[in-house]
Amino acid sequence: MMPSSTTSASASLLSGRTARSIVDELVTASGNSPVTKVDITSRAVSISVRAGSSPQIWTWQGGRITTSAPQSAQTVSRPFDPDSFALDHLDRILSVAAKATGSSKNQELQILEYNQGVVLMSVSTRPETRPVFFRADGSLVTTVDFTSVAGMTEALRDAVGEDTQVLSVAYQPGKGLMVDTRTDTDGIVLRRTRSADMPAWAVERRGDTGAQLFSPSDVSPAVLADLMTRVPTVLSKPADASKLSFTIDMSDGRSLPTIHFSLAGSTMVTDLEGKDITAQVR
């Protein structure tokens, strides 16, 4: 017998309190199976779960709960706890997304694994606009300005993730901020990249896993943001400021990492406080 719902058929599904209640009902109806996706529109709420070896979809629509098999093969997604996501603030999340895209038509919120175990909320509209991403706490994944303290702080936090030791922190124009960490395989590093307008994503690539590690907490976003604007002037190339790149690592053999800047054929090295030490490391 299909489980029943206590939520009114006329309830507004885009209300945070209602959405939370329905998701809880669906999780219970599924037998508390591991949830791999949440999908909320103004017409229906659904969750995808792992039920043994077969995925299932549980849907609330018009006051009724139904279950079905996916119509197509689903991408494997890491299970998550829907209670860890700020669905209670759904109204505000949708409002912020509408401002970001300029549209509130047919909004749809999804919770799904974005990349390498990172699960995010996203809001899209139809006609389709670019998705707007939110973290579990409901905070917006903003378009960052790497020359601002706020932008560099967010980018560094996203690219570092939960790592306490890293091999390098680097920035390249057009790509964004990149952090390399060790993996369990020699010669293979995990690179997590935070671009200006997308959440951080990670890929494994070849790299020097034998390089000395350092704590990313030693890197000051305020110093980096200041250097992003100051170094082009110091190198007498302010017109090329948008081409500035840097790498932070332990390659100079000092007790703390150094920052190597490159701009249109010129280089400059600073310590973590932003002091020019180019002459000392050559």
Secondary structure as UniProt FT lines:
FT   TURN            9..10
FT   TURN            13..14
FT   HELIX           16..29
FT   TURN            30..31
FT   STRAND          35..40
FT   STRAND          45..51
FT   TURN            52..53
FT   STRAND          54..61
FT   TURN            62..63
FT   STRAND          64..68
FT   HELIX           82..84
FT   HELIX           87..89
FT   HELIX           90..101
FT   TURN            105..106
FT   STRAND          108..115
FT   TURN            116..117
FT   STRAND          118..124
FT   TURN            126..128
FT   STRAND          132..134
FT   TURN            136..137
FT   TURN            146..147
FT   HELIX           149..160
FT   TURN            161..162
FT   STRAND          168..172
FT   TURN            173..175
FT   STRAND          176..182
FT   TURN            186..187
FT   STRAND          188..194
FT   STRAND          201..206
FT   TURN            209..210
FT   HELIX           216..218
FT   HELIX           221..234
FT   TURN            235..236
FT   HELIX           238..243
FT   STRAND          245..249
FT   TURN            251..252
FT   STRAND          258..263
FT   TURN            264..265
FT   STRAND          266..270
FT   TURN            272..273
FT   HELIX           278..281
//
